[in-house]
């Protein structure tokens, strides 16, 4: 399974990415071994994710989410039930 996800960083900013192992990736982010962006904004909280069969689908969705405004991303998160 592949995932597109959004993290809320300690400073309130949002980070969007994709992975094939959501739990491992979240641990990497919070241990400072994730994306350069999140390293100085720890801890990060998983606030949204979607599942996809292929990595291509997850990457395309990541791109789409990254083009959204902050308000649109917050609306997406608000409507999400883990």
MODELLER restraints for C-alpha pairs under 7 A, 6 or more apart:
rsr = mdl.restraints
at = mdl.atoms
rsr.add(forms.Gaussian(group=physical.xy_distance, feature=features.Distance(at['CA:1:A'], at['CA:20:A']), mean=5.85, stdev=0.5))
rsr.add(forms.Gaussian(group=physical.xy_distance, feature=features.Distance(at['CA:1:A'], at['CA:51:A']), mean=6.60, stdev=0.5))
rsr.add(forms.Gaussian(group=physical.xy_distance, feature=features.Distance(at['CA:1:A'], at['CA:52:A']), mean=6.05, stdev=0.5))
rsr.add(forms.Gaussian(group=physical.xy_distance, feature=features.Distance(at['CA:1:A'], at['CA:53:A']), mean=5.43, stdev=0.5))
rsr.add(forms.Gaussian(group=physical.xy_distance, feature=features.Distance(at['CA:2:A'], at['CA:19:A']), mean=5.77, stdev=0.5))
rsr.add(forms.Gaussian(group=physical.xy_distance, feature=features.Distance(at['CA:2:A'], at['CA:20:A']), mean=4.20, stdev=0.5))
rsr.add(forms.Gaussian(group=physical.xy_distance, feature=features.Distance(at['CA:2:A'], at['CA:51:A']), mean=5.71, stdev=0.5))
rsr.add(forms.Gaussian(group=physical.xy_distance, feature=features.Distance(at['CA:2:A'], at['CA:52:A']), mean=4.99, stdev=0.5))
rsr.add(forms.Gaussian(group=physical.xy_distance, feature=features.Distance(at['CA:2:A'], at['CA:53:A']), mean=6.00, stdev=0.5))
rsr.add(forms.Gaussian(group=physical.xy_distance, feature=features.Distance(at['CA:2:A'], at['CA:54:A']), mean=6.05, stdev=0.5))
rsr.add(forms.Gaussian(group=physical.xy_distance, feature=features.Distance(at['CA:2:A'], at['CA:55:A']), mean=5.67, stdev=0.5))
rsr.add(forms.Gaussian(group=physical.xy_distance, feature=features.Distance(at['CA:2:A'], at['CA:58:A']), mean=6.19, stdev=0.5))
rsr.add(forms.Gaussian(group=physical.xy_distance, feature=features.Distance(at['CA:3:A'], at['CA:18:A']), mean=5.36, stdev=0.5))
rsr.add(forms.Gaussian(group=physical.xy_distance, feature=features.Distance(at['CA:3:A'], at['CA:19:A']), mean=5.32, stdev=0.5))
rsr.add(forms.Gaussian(group=physical.xy_distance, feature=features.Distance(at['CA:3:A'], at['CA:20:A']), mean=5.97, stdev=0.5))
rsr.add(forms.Gaussian(group=physical.xy_distance, feature=features.Distance(at['CA:3:A'], at['CA:22:A']), mean=6.73, stdev=0.5))
rsr.add(forms.Gaussian(group=physical.xy_distance, feature=features.Distance(at['CA:3:A'], at['CA:49:A']), mean=6.42, stdev=0.5))
rsr.add(forms.Gaussian(group=physical.xy_distance, feature=features.Distance(at['CA:3:A'], at['CA:50:A']), mean=5.49, stdev=0.5))
rsr.add(forms.Gaussian(group=physical.xy_distance, feature=features.Distance(at['CA:3:A'], at['CA:51:A']), mean=4.66, stdev=0.5))
rsr.add(forms.Gaussian(group=physical.xy_distance, feature=features.Distance(at['CA:3:A'], at['CA:52:A']), mean=5.91, stdev=0.5))
rsr.add(forms.Gaussian(group=physical.xy_distance, feature=features.Distance(at['CA:3:A'], at['CA:58:A']), mean=5.73, stdev=0.5))
rsr.add(forms.Gaussian(group=physical.xy_distance, feature=features.Distance(at['CA:4:A'], at['CA:17:A']), mean=5.78, stdev=0.5))
rsr.add(forms.Gaussian(group=physical.xy_distance, feature=features.Distance(at['CA:4:A'], at['CA:18:A']), mean=4.23, stdev=0.5))
rsr.add(forms.Gaussian(group=physical.xy_distance, feature=features.Distance(at['CA:4:A'], at['CA:19:A']), mean=6.65, stdev=0.5))
rsr.add(forms.Gaussian(group=physical.xy_distance, feature=features.Distance(at['CA:4:A'], at['CA:49:A']), mean=5.48, stdev=0.5))
rsr.add(forms.Gaussian(group=physical.xy_distance, feature=features.Distance(at['CA:4:A'], at['CA:50:A']), mean=5.36, stdev=0.5))
rsr.add(forms.Gaussian(group=physical.xy_distance, feature=features.Distance(at['CA:4:A'], at['CA:51:A']), mean=6.77, stdev=0.5))
rsr.add(forms.Gaussian(group=physical.xy_distance, feature=features.Distance(at['CA:4:A'], at['CA:58:A']), mean=5.30, stdev=0.5))
rsr.add(forms.Gaussian(group=physical.xy_distance, feature=features.Distance(at['CA:4:A'], at['CA:61:A']), mean=6.70, stdev=0.5))
rsr.add(forms.Gaussian(group=physical.xy_distance, feature=features.Distance(at['CA:4:A'], at['CA:62:A']), mean=5.74, stdev=0.5))
rsr.add(forms.Gaussian(group=physical.xy_distance, feature=features.Distance(at['CA:5:A'], at['CA:16:A']), mean=5.63, stdev=0.5))
rsr.add(forms.Gaussian(group=physical.xy_distance, feature=features.Distance(at['CA:5:A'], at['CA:17:A']), mean=5.52, stdev=0.5))
rsr.add(forms.Gaussian(group=physical.xy_distance, feature=features.Distance(at['CA:5:A'], at['CA:18:A']), mean=5.96, stdev=0.5))
rsr.add(forms.Gaussian(group=physical.xy_distance, feature=features.Distance(at['CA:5:A'], at['CA:48:A']), mean=5.46, stdev=0.5))
rsr.add(forms.Gaussian(group=physical.xy_distance, feature=features.Distance(at['CA:5:A'], at['CA:49:A']), mean=4.09, stdev=0.5))
rsr.add(forms.Gaussian(group=physical.xy_distance, feature=features.Distance(at['CA:5:A'], at['CA:50:A']), mean=6.50, stdev=0.5))
rsr.add(forms.Gaussian(group=physical.xy_distance, feature=features.Distance(at['CA:6:A'], at['CA:14:A']), mean=6.55, stdev=0.5))
rsr.add(forms.Gaussian(group=physical.xy_distance, feature=features.Distance(at['CA:6:A'], at['CA:15:A']), mean=5.47, stdev=0.5))
rsr.add(forms.Gaussian(group=physical.xy_distance, feature=features.Distance(at['CA:6:A'], at['CA:16:A']), mean=4.41, stdev=0.5))
rsr.add(forms.Gaussian(group=physical.xy_distance, feature=features.Distance(at['CA:6:A'], at['CA:17:A']), mean=6.59, stdev=0.5))
rsr.add(forms.Gaussian(group=physical.xy_distance, feature=features.Distance(at['CA:6:A'], at['CA:46:A']), mean=6.21, stdev=0.5))
rsr.add(forms.Gaussian(group=physical.xy_distance, feature=features.Distance(at['CA:6:A'], at['CA:47:A']), mean=5.87, stdev=0.5))
rsr.add(forms.Gaussian(group=physical.xy_distance, feature=features.Distance(at['CA:6:A'], at['CA:48:A']), mean=5.05, stdev=0.5))
rsr.add(forms.Gaussian(group=physical.xy_distance, feature=features.Distance(at['CA:6:A'], at['CA:49:A']), mean=6.32, stdev=0.5))
rsr.add(forms.Gaussian(group=physical.xy_distance, feature=features.Distance(at['CA:7:A'], at['CA:14:A']), mean=5.59, stdev=0.5))
rsr.add(forms.Gaussian(group=physical.xy_distance, feature=features.Distance(at['CA:7:A'], at['CA:15:A']), mean=5.07, stdev=0.5))
rsr.add(forms.Gaussian(group=physical.xy_distance, feature=features.Distance(at['CA:7:A'], at['CA:16:A']), mean=6.42, stdev=0.5))
rsr.add(forms.Gaussian(group=physical.xy_distance, feature=features.Distance(at['CA:7:A'], at['CA:44:A']), mean=5.89, stdev=0.5))
rsr.add(forms.Gaussian(group=physical.xy_distance, feature=features.Distance(at['CA:7:A'], at['CA:45:A']), mean=5.27, stdev=0.5))
rsr.add(forms.Gaussian(group=physical.xy_distance, feature=features.Distance(at['CA:7:A'], at['CA:46:A']), mean=4.57, stdev=0.5))
rsr.add(forms.Gaussian(group=physical.xy_distance, feature=features.Distance(at['CA:7:A'], at['CA:47:A']), mean=5.57, stdev=0.5))
rsr.add(forms.Gaussian(group=physical.xy_distance, feature=features.Distance(at['CA:8:A'], at['CA:14:A']), mean=4.74, stdev=0.5))
rsr.add(forms.Gaussian(group=physical.xy_distance, feature=features.Distance(at['CA:8:A'], at['CA:15:A']), mean=6.53, stdev=0.5))
rsr.add(forms.Gaussian(group=physical.xy_distance, feature=features.Distance(at['CA:8:A'], at['CA:44:A']), mean=5.52, stdev=0.5))
rsr.add(forms.Gaussian(group=physical.xy_distance, feature=features.Distance(at['CA:8:A'], at['CA:45:A']), mean=5.16, stdev=0.5))
rsr.add(forms.Gaussian(group=physical.xy_distance, feature=features.Distance(at['CA:8:A'], at['CA:46:A']), mean=6.50, stdev=0.5))
rsr.add(forms.Gaussian(group=physical.xy_distance, feature=features.Distance(at['CA:8:A'], at['CA:47:A']), mean=6.43, stdev=0.5))
rsr.add(forms.Gaussian(group=physical.xy_distance, feature=features.Distance(at['CA:9:A'], at['CA:38:A']), mean=6.95, stdev=0.5))
rsr.add(forms.Gaussian(group=physical.xy_distance, feature=features.Distance(at['CA:9:A'], at['CA:41:A']), mean=5.53, stdev=0.5))
rsr.add(forms.Gaussian(group=physical.xy_distance, feature=features.Distance(at['CA:9:A'], at['CA:42:A']), mean=6.10, stdev=0.5))
rsr.add(forms.Gaussian(group=physical.xy_distance, feature=features.Distance(at['CA:9:A'], at['CA:43:A']), mean=6.13, stdev=0.5))
rsr.add(forms.Gaussian(group=physical.xy_distance, feature=features.Distance(at['CA:9:A'], at['CA:44:A']), mean=4.33, stdev=0.5))
rsr.add(forms.Gaussian(group=physical.xy_distance, feature=features.Distance(at['CA:9:A'], at['CA:45:A']), mean=6.42, stdev=0.5))
rsr.add(forms.Gaussian(group=physical.xy_distance, feature=features.Distance(at['CA:10:A'], at['CA:41:A']), mean=5.43, stdev=0.5))
rsr.add(forms.Gaussian(group=physical.xy_distance, feature=features.Distance(at['CA:10:A'], at['CA:42:A']), mean=5.44, stdev=0.5))
rsr.add(forms.Gaussian(group=physical.xy_distance, feature=features.Distance(at['CA:10:A'], at['CA:43:A']), mean=5.44, stdev=0.5))
rsr.add(forms.Gaussian(group=physical.xy_distance, feature=features.Distance(at['CA:10:A'], at['CA:44:A']), mean=6.00, stdev=0.5))
rsr.add(forms.Gaussian(group=physical.xy_distance, feature=features.Distance(at['CA:11:A'], at['CA:41:A']), mean=6.12, stdev=0.5))
rsr.add(forms.Gaussian(group=physical.xy_distance, feature=features.Distance(at['CA:16:A'], at['CA:62:A']), mean=6.57, stdev=0.5))
rsr.add(forms.Gaussian(group=physical.xy_distance, feature=features.Distance(at['CA:16:A'], at['CA:66:A']), mean=6.69, stdev=0.5))
rsr.add(forms.Gaussian(group=physical.xy_distance, feature=features.Distance(at['CA:17:A'], at['CA:62:A']), mean=6.00, stdev=0.5))
rsr.add(forms.Gaussian(group=physical.xy_distance, feature=features.Distance(at['CA:18:A'], at['CA:58:A']), mean=6.12, stdev=0.5))
rsr.add(forms.Gaussian(group=physical.xy_distance, feature=features.Distance(at['CA:18:A'], at['CA:59:A']), mean=6.28, stdev=0.5))
rsr.add(forms.Gaussian(group=physical.xy_distance, feature=features.Distance(at['CA:18:A'], at['CA:62:A']), mean=6.45, stdev=0.5))
rsr.add(forms.Gaussian(group=physical.xy_distance, feature=features.Distance(at['CA:19:A'], at['CA:25:A']), mean=6.85, stdev=0.5))
rsr.add(forms.Gaussian(group=physical.xy_distance, feature=features.Distance(at['CA:28:A'], at['CA:34:A']), mean=4.87, stdev=0.5))
rsr.add(forms.Gaussian(group=physical.xy_distance, feature=features.Distance(at['CA:29:A'], at['CA:35:A']), mean=6.54, stdev=0.5))
rsr.add(forms.Gaussian(group=physical.xy_distance, feature=features.Distance(at['CA:29:A'], at['CA:38:A']), mean=6.49, stdev=0.5))
rsr.add(forms.Gaussian(group=physical.xy_distance, feature=features.Distance(at['CA:29:A'], at['CA:39:A']), mean=6.94, stdev=0.5))
rsr.add(forms.Gaussian(group=physical.xy_distance, feature=features.Distance(at['CA:30:A'], at['CA:42:A']), mean=6.17, stdev=0.5))
rsr.add(forms.Gaussian(group=physical.xy_distance, feature=features.Distance(at['CA:30:A'], at['CA:43:A']), mean=5.60, stdev=0.5))
rsr.add(forms.Gaussian(group=physical.xy_distance, feature=features.Distance(at['CA:30:A'], at['CA:44:A']), mean=6.12, stdev=0.5))
rsr.add(forms.Gaussian(group=physical.xy_distance, feature=features.Distance(at['CA:32:A'], at['CA:39:A']), mean=4.80, stdev=0.5))
rsr.add(forms.Gaussian(group=physical.xy_distance, feature=features.Distance(at['CA:47:A'], at['CA:77:A']), mean=6.40, stdev=0.5))
rsr.add(forms.Gaussian(group=physical.xy_distance, feature=features.Distance(at['CA:48:A'], at['CA:77:A']), mean=5.69, stdev=0.5))
rsr.add(forms.Gaussian(group=physical.xy_distance, feature=features.Distance(at['CA:48:A'], at['CA:80:A']), mean=6.43, stdev=0.5))
rsr.add(forms.Gaussian(group=physical.xy_distance, feature=features.Distance(at['CA:52:A'], at['CA:58:A']), mean=5.84, stdev=0.5))
